[in-house]
């Protein structure tokens, strides 16, 4: 997949071969992997039901400790954010409601005498991920309440970011059709590096194409039935909320 990306980016840049190459292959590879990470965060197109085991009495947990499977097999490096949470109960699972951090701090952590129990609420505190880091500074963290009274398995609906492509054997976690958007974002980075007004204008055009392809991928991925229940589909009532009227004059 890496070679396919490289070829597409070079075509977009009209990058001639050596000895007059304007962009080295190593630079293009760096732009490609940066673009893939940004795309994964924006489109939330890499999803995984990660797991983590609670510790009795412990309320805070790191994204870096969430199991997202084997990277070499599924192409996932780590977690960007958590959408929903379940915990194992008996032979099944039970949903845990999420709260905004300010609410969670005031109505859950603000407790001088906490009583242990099964997870009843959770909230994300620290954000994002820091590849290659470990510990509490590794990016995102989340809290649960009450403090666990036993070891529970949490099942986390995670938005993830991919491992860097090193060669054509590296697994690509970004799904089709979003892969079509990657070369445009990579070309955008390459053109910005030129630091000339003409190239920067070209970069903005590449970003516009990237945005178009991301929107098309989202549109194609959301089914026609109940399509607005899925991510980034847009609010079907937005026009009415903004009091925008269209169609025949006088008809709302």
Residue pairs with C-beta under 8 A, 6 or more apart in sequence:
1 165
1 168
1 170
1 172
1 179
2 29
2 32
2 165
2 166
2 167
2 168
2 170
3 168
5 32
5 165
5 182
5 183
5 186
6 25
6 28
6 29
6 32
8 183
9 15
9 28
9 31
9 32
9 183
9 186
9 187
9 190
10 23
10 28
12 183
12 184
12 187
12 206
13 22
13 23
13 187
13 190
13 191
15 21
15 22
15 23
15 28
16 22
22 194
23 190
23 193
27 190
27 193
28 186
28 190
29 165
31 185
31 186
31 187
31 189
31 190
32 165
32 182
32 183
32 186
33 164
33 165
34 186
34 189
35 182
35 183
35 185
35 186
35 188
35 189
36 162
36 164
36 165
36 174
36 182
37 161
37 162
38 185
39 45
39 174
39 178
39 181
39 182
39 185
39 214
40 46
40 80
40 159
40 160
40 161
40 162
40 173
40 174
41 80
41 159
41 161
42 214
43 178
43 181
43 214
43 217
43 218
43 232
44 80
44 159
44 231
44 232
45 174
45 175
45 178
45 217
45 221
46 76
46 159
46 160
46 161
46 162
46 173
46 174
46 175
47 157
47 158
47 159
47 160
48 68
48 69
48 74
48 76
48 158
48 160
49 155
49 156
49 157
49 158
50 66
50 67
50 68
50 79
50 155
50 156
50 158
50 160
51 66
51 67
51 153
51 154
51 155
51 156
52 61
52 65
52 66
52 67
52 153
52 154
52 156
53 151
53 152
53 153
53 154
54 61
54 87
54 119
54 144
54 148
54 150
54 151
54 152
54 153
54 154
55 148
55 151
56 116
56 147
56 148
56 149
56 150
56 151
57 116
57 147
57 148
58 147
58 148
59 109
59 143
59 144
59 145
59 147
60 125
60 136
60 141
60 142
60 143
61 141
61 142
61 143
61 144
61 154
62 135
62 136
62 138
62 139
62 140
62 141
63 78
63 79
63 82
63 129
63 138
63 139
63 140
63 141
63 142
64 78
64 79
64 129
64 130
64 133
64 134
64 135
64 138
64 139
66 78
66 79
66 156
66 158
68 74
68 76
68 78
68 79
68 158
68 160
69 76
71 77
71 163
71 171
72 171
73 171
74 171
74 173
75 162
75 163
75 170
75 171
75 172
75 173
75 174
76 160
76 161
76 162
76 163
76 173
77 129
77 131
77 160
77 161
77 162
77 163
77 164
78 129
78 131
78 139
78 160
78 161
79 129
79 140
79 156
79 158
79 159
79 160
79 161
80 128
80 129
80 140
80 158
80 159
80 160
80 161
81 124
81 127
81 128
81 140
81 158
81 159
82 124
82 140
82 142
82 156
82 157
82 158
82 159
83 157
83 158
83 159
84 95
84 98
84 156
84 157
85 95
85 96
85 98
85 119
85 122
85 144
85 154
85 155
85 156
85 157
86 93
86 94
86 95
86 96
86 154
86 155
86 156
87 93
87 94
87 96
87 118
87 119
87 152
87 153
87 154
87 155
88 152
88 153
88 154
88 155
89 118
93 155
94 118
96 119
96 120
96 121
96 122
96 144
96 154
97 120
97 121
97 122
98 121
98 122
98 123
98 124
99 107
99 108
99 121
99 122
99 123
100 123
101 123
101 124
101 125
103 123
104 121
104 122
104 123
104 143
104 145
105 123
108 121
108 123
108 143
108 145
108 146
109 143
109 145
114 145
114 146
114 147
115 146
116 146
116 147
116 148
116 149
117 146
117 147
117 148
117 149
118 146
118 148
118 149
118 150
118 152
119 144
119 145
119 146
119 148
119 152
119 154
120 145
120 146
121 144
121 145
122 142
122 143
122 144
122 145
123 142
123 143
124 140
124 141
124 142
125 140
125 141
125 142
125 143
126 136
126 139
126 140
126 141
127 139
127 140
128 139
128 140
129 138
129 139
129 140
129 161
130 137
130 138
130 139
131 161
133 139
144 154
160 173
162 172
162 173
162 174
163 170
163 171
163 173
164 170
165 172
172 179
174 182
175 221
177 213
177 216
177 217
177 220
177 221
178 213
178 214
178 217
180 213
180 217
181 210
181 213
181 214
181 217
184 206
184 207
184 209
184 210
184 213
185 206
185 207
185 210
187 203
187 206
188 203
188 206
188 207
188 210
189 203
191 199
191 200
191 202
191 203
191 206
192 199
192 200
192 203
194 200
218 231
218 232
218 233
221 230
222 228
222 230
222 233
223 230
227 233
228 234
228 235
228 236
235 241
239 245
239 246
240 252
245 251
245 252
